[in-house]
Structure formats: structure tokens, C-alpha cells
Amino acid sequence: MSTPAAQGGEKPALRKPIFIKVDGLKPGTNGHNLLVKVVSANPVPGRVRPGAPTSSSARMPRIAECVVGDETGSIIFTARNEQVDLLKPGATAILRNAKIDMFKSSMRLAVDKWGRVDSAEPVSFTVNEENNLSQIEYELVNVAE
């Protein structure tokens, strides 16, 4: 199946990203684009994995748990390496291609290597910390057919 764009070498038209609100996030979903404000950022102490080489060339990954949100709710975002520098308390960020990871039966938001975290212009909304989606506990239920 070849398209005219593939045959002619011209690039297909890019779609505009569709931004959603935090309260629209559901477990096990991905591909989310969000505009969020950072409420807090707590660095997670690094641990050496068992069996990992202890040479000085092996860099420890920097990880921080940030509470991010918008006017509809908040969620814990797991920031890694360069993302930690962008997500300081009070900063506004655009999360592209974010996914929901389940950690100890609660939702966490993350952006992996296929996504992107960008800083944005400050926004005027206040984060709704009353509706924290990471505090909701989920249970996996198998349905018998």
C-alpha cells in the first residue's frame, strides 16, 4: 500500500496536537498532550542496581516526582534526567506524547524517549490539587466470559 506522498517524496501534512485536561486521563492510556503547571518537585534518591558496573563512567539517572496539573486536577509526573531541569515548582510545561504508568495501583504520568517536555509561557490558572488522580487506587479485575 503506497500513498502518493510515499511515491512522490513529499511529506504528509502534520496534524495539530489535541490538548486534553488532567481529569481526562485514564489508566493504561498513552499519546496525551497536556499544558500543565508544576506544583512541587521532589528528587528521588538514586540507587545502584544489583549487578550493575560501579565504574565512574556509569551515570546515575536523575529522577524527580513532580506534582503537575491544571484547573481540572493534578497528577504525579515522573521526570527523568533533562526533564528534571525543566520541571521546577511554578514552571509551566507542555507534555507531548505522555503516557500513564501504573505504580502501586495508582496512576503516574511519564514522558519517555518518544515524547517531549517543553517549557511554556506562564499560565493564569491555579492547579486543582483537590482532584489528585494519583491518590485514586485502581484494581485489576479479570472478567470471566
C-alpha positions as CSV (number, residue, x, y, z in Angstrom):
1,M,0.0,0.0,0.0
2,S,1.8,3.1,-1.2
3,T,0.5,6.6,-0.9
4,P,1.1,9.4,-3.3
5,A,3.2,11.1,-0.5
6,A,5.4,8.0,-0.3
7,Q,5.8,7.7,-4.0
8,G,6.4,11.4,-4.8
9,G,8.7,12.0,-1.8
10,E,6.6,14.8,-0.4
11,K,5.9,14.8,3.3
12,P,2.4,14.1,4.6
13,A,0.6,17.0,6.3
14,L,1.2,17.2,10.1
15,R,-1.8,17.1,12.4
16,K,-2.3,19.8,15.1
17,P,-1.9,18.3,18.6
18,I,-5.1,17.9,20.6
19,F,-4.5,19.0,24.2
20,I,-6.6,17.4,26.9
21,K,-7.2,18.2,30.6
22,V,-5.8,16.3,33.5
23,D,-9.2,15.0,34.6
24,G,-9.5,13.2,31.2
25,L,-6.6,10.8,31.9
26,K,-7.4,7.1,32.3
27,P,-5.2,4.2,33.3
28,G,-3.2,2.4,30.6
29,T,-3.6,5.2,28.0
30,N,-0.9,7.0,26.1
31,G,-0.3,9.7,23.4
32,H,-1.6,12.6,25.6
33,N,-0.7,16.2,25.1
34,L,-1.1,18.4,28.1
35,L,-0.4,22.0,29.3
36,V,0.4,21.8,33.0
37,K,1.8,23.9,35.8
38,V,4.3,22.3,38.3
39,V,3.2,22.5,41.9
40,S,6.1,20.7,43.5
41,A,9.2,18.6,42.6
42,N,10.9,16.1,44.9
43,P,14.1,14.4,43.8
44,V,14.2,10.6,44.2
45,P,17.4,9.3,45.7
46,G,19.3,7.2,43.1
47,R,20.0,3.5,43.8
48,V,22.6,1.3,42.2
49,R,21.1,-1.7,40.6
50,P,22.4,-5.1,41.7
51,G,24.9,-6.4,39.2
52,A,25.4,-3.0,37.5
53,P,29.0,-1.9,37.0
54,T,30.2,0.5,39.6
55,S,32.6,2.4,37.3
56,S,32.6,6.2,37.3
57,S,31.5,6.2,33.7
58,A,28.1,4.8,34.5
59,R,25.9,7.8,35.3
60,M,23.1,7.6,37.8
61,P,19.8,8.6,36.3
62,R,18.2,11.7,37.9
63,I,14.6,11.1,38.7
64,A,12.1,13.5,40.4
65,E,8.5,13.1,41.3
66,C,6.6,16.3,40.3
67,V,3.0,17.1,41.1
68,V,1.7,18.8,37.9
69,G,-1.8,19.8,37.0
70,D,-4.3,22.2,35.6
71,E,-7.6,23.7,36.6
72,T,-9.3,20.3,36.5
73,G,-7.0,18.2,38.5
74,S,-3.4,17.1,39.4
75,I,-1.2,14.0,39.0
76,I,2.3,12.9,39.8
77,F,4.7,13.2,36.9
78,T,7.9,11.1,36.9
79,A,10.6,13.4,35.4
80,R,13.9,11.8,34.2
81,N,17.3,13.4,33.5
82,E,16.9,16.6,31.4
83,Q,13.2,16.8,32.3
84,V,14.1,17.4,35.9
85,D,15.7,20.8,34.9
86,L,12.6,22.0,33.1
87,L,10.1,21.0,35.8
88,K,10.7,23.4,38.7
89,P,7.9,24.5,41.1
90,G,5.9,27.3,39.5
91,A,7.0,26.5,35.9
92,T,4.6,25.8,33.1
93,A,5.3,22.9,30.7
94,I,3.9,21.3,27.6
95,L,3.9,17.5,27.8
96,R,3.7,15.8,24.4
97,N,3.0,12.1,23.8
98,A,2.8,11.5,27.6
99,K,1.6,8.1,28.9
100,I,0.0,6.8,32.1
101,D,2.1,4.3,34.0
102,M,0.6,2.3,36.9
103,F,2.7,2.3,40.1
104,K,1.5,0.5,43.2
105,S,-2.1,0.6,41.9
106,S,-2.1,4.4,41.2
107,M,-1.6,6.4,38.1
108,R,1.6,8.3,37.2
109,L,2.2,10.4,34.2
110,A,5.5,10.0,32.3
111,V,7.2,11.1,29.0
112,D,9.6,8.5,27.5
113,K,12.0,8.9,24.7
114,W,9.2,9.1,22.1
115,G,7.6,12.1,23.8
116,R,8.8,15.6,24.6
117,V,8.7,18.0,27.5
118,D,8.9,21.7,26.6
119,S,8.8,24.8,28.8
120,A,5.9,27.2,28.0
121,E,4.7,30.7,28.8
122,P,3.3,31.1,32.3
123,V,-0.4,30.5,32.5
124,S,-3.0,32.2,34.7
125,F,-4.9,29.1,36.0
126,T,-4.5,27.7,39.5
127,V,-3.9,24.0,39.9
128,N,-6.8,22.0,41.4
129,E,-4.9,19.9,44.0
130,E,-8.2,18.6,45.5
131,N,-8.6,16.3,42.5
132,N,-5.3,14.4,42.6
133,L,-5.6,11.4,40.2
134,S,-2.5,9.7,41.7
135,Q,-4.4,9.3,45.0
136,I,-7.1,7.1,43.4
137,E,-6.3,3.4,43.8
138,Y,-7.2,1.1,40.9
139,E,-7.6,-2.7,41.0
140,L,-7.2,-5.0,38.0
141,V,-10.3,-7.1,37.6
142,N,-10.4,-10.2,35.4
143,V,-13.8,-10.7,33.7
144,A,-14.9,-14.3,33.2
145,E,-16.7,-14.8,29.9
